[in-house]
């Protein structure tokens, strides 16, 4: 490994840590915006359910890398807040499908729109090609880090 490569890695590490710090702060704000009693870590579950629709707990655990026990407790809290519904899985009576409730979807979408507005304003000045490359590289990084 040459010095230039090591320096580039240090820069990437520094920028990722800055982004993670910002992400934690934003997660707290977004969670409180969706529901005053929503745990910030649970916002990500809402995001997965919004993106995928009805999903089994076991599939959600695999997607998120969260243990089934921990995930089950988080989902139960989301149900109690009225943000998530649990319905029997028509293909397997032993399983249930989780999805955002109508209220959960309404709150999530409103919060997401508010969160994306300043981000959209920042990224609007970027050339589309740069934004596409940035999105592709973030996806690539996230895919290798799982």
N, C-alpha and C positions, 0 to 999 in steps of 0.2 A: 504494500500500500504506500503510495507516494504522499508527500506532504500536501499537495493540492487536493487530493482525494480526501485526506483526513480533515482538512479545513472545510471542504464542502460538506462533509458529514456533520461536523460541529455546527455549521450554519443551519443545516436542515434540522438537527436536534434542537437548537435554540428556537427556531421558528415554530417547530411542532409544539414545544413546551409552552411557548407564548400562546399558541392557538388553543391548547388544552386548558390553560388557565382561564382564558376568555370563555371557552366552552363551558367550564364549570360555573362561572358567574352567570352566563346566559341561561344555563340549565335551571338554576335556582329561580331566575326571573320568569322564565317560561312556565315552569311548574306552578308557580304561584299565580300566574296569569290564567292557566287552565283551571286550577282549583286551589283555593287557599290551603287545603290539607294534602295536596299532592306532593309525594316525595320526589325530589329531582331525578333520582335514578329511574323512577317509573315512567317518566316522560318518554324515554326511549322505547318502552313497551307500547305506548300509545302510537308512536311513530310506526313501529313494525305492524301493528294491527291496522292502522290506517292504510298502509301501503299494501298489505297482503289480504286484507279482508278476514273472513272467518278462518281461524287457525287453531289447530289442536295445541294444547299446552306442551306436549312433547316436541312438536315441530318448532314452536316458539323457543323452547329451551335450546334446541339445536342451533337455531338461527342466531340467538343472542349469546350463547355460551354460558348461560346462567343455569345453575343446577335446578332440577325440577322442584325441589323443596323450597328454595328461595323464591323461585318464580311463582310458585303456587301462592305463597304468602303475599307477594306483590300484587298478583292478579286479584286475590281476595280483597285487598285494600282498595283496588281500583273498582271492583264491583260495589263495595260499600259506599264509595263516593259517587256511584251512579254513572261511571265513565265507561264501564265494560259490562257486556252481557255474556252469559254462558248459556248455550243451548245444546241439547243432545245432538250428538253426531249421528245423522241418519244412516251412515254406513257402518257404525259400530256403537252399539248401545252402551258399552262400557266407557266410551270417550265422550268428551264435550268439545264443542267449538266455541272459541272465544272471539268476540268482535267488539268494536266500539259501539256503545249505545248511541242512540240518536243525540243525546245530550253530550256524550263524550266526543262524538264527531263534530258537533257544532262548536264546542269549546276548543277542541284541538285545531280546527280549521281557522277559527278567529285568532287564536294565539299565533298560529303559524303565519298567517297573513301579516300580523303586526310585526313578527320577528323578521320576516323576509323583506319588509319595506326598506329599512336602512341598508340591508345587505344588497338589495337590488339597486339602490341608489349608488352604492360604492362600485358595484360591478358593472353598472351601465356604461361607464367610461372605458371599460376594457374592450379591446377588439374581440369579436365573437370567437375567433380562432384561439386566442389566449385563454378565454373562458373554457372552451372545449378541451384544450390541452390540460388545463388545471383540473377540470372535472375528471378527465381520463386518468391522470396521474394520481389523484386522490383515491379514485376507485382501485387503481392498481396497488397502491400502498395498503389500503384497507383489506384488499383480498389476500395479500401476502402476510398480513399481521394477524389473521384469525388463527 
